[in-house]
Amino acid sequence: MAHHVDWPEAIKPLLKKYKDAKHPLEYKNTYQLMVMVVLSAQDSDRHINKIAPLFFEAYPDMTALSKTNEKDLHAHIKDVRNSANKTKWLLQIAQTLKADKNLPYNLDDLTALPGIGRKSANVILRESGKEPEGVMVDLHTVRVAPRLGIATGTDPKKIEKQIMETLPKKEWDAGMAMSFLGREICRPTPKCEECLMRPVCQYYNEVIKKL
């Protein structure tokens, strides 16, 4: 049976390490972040960062985006994975909100928009400095959380729920912190010797140490 870990205590070094880390998407305001979050699904942050400057030159704000058409918009993002759907989603979002000032800052209203799931909404709330309403779980978090032993399984929604039940609300940035850890250290082949979570990590203590 896995050793018992006091997670609210054990997660503190990780939260501290990444508390000021900005999301890898290079955005300048919430409108840009929202567009880039939609575009980055199933694609890479690096790729979206590369196409962003030209995109935002063409569509500097929500109002400009709401006035374009599918053909012109698609031309800007045709290299992005799932670009046909993303074109439709971005147009719908822009035509629904019409201006940057109408961007909602709560989970329910954000996830009601097409192309924005819980992960994206949690990212937008975090980066905007808003109170968390959930835990950001991306593909990195899905890898890291079960390795650490703070959650089990591979379903992002279930992992999010487990973390929300395990940690107090003020520590819900742990999902994002685990994502940063997953990008840098807890890679598919983890660099355990560099990791500050070794003392409490189930994978390290039950697998690596026994090798």
Secondary structure as UniProt FT lines:
FT   HELIX           7..10
FT   HELIX           12..18
FT   TURN            19..20
FT   HELIX           30..40
FT   TURN            41..42
FT   HELIX           45..58
FT   HELIX           62..66
FT   HELIX           70..77
FT   TURN            78..79
FT   TURN            81..82
FT   HELIX           83..97
FT   HELIX           100..102
FT   HELIX           107..111
FT   TURN            114..115
FT   HELIX           118..127
FT   TURN            128..129
FT   HELIX           139..148
FT   HELIX           156..166
FT   HELIX           169..171
FT   TURN            172..173
FT   HELIX           174..184
FT   HELIX           192..194
FT   TURN            196..197
FT   HELIX           198..200
FT   HELIX           202..203
FT   HELIX           204..208
FT   TURN            209..210
//
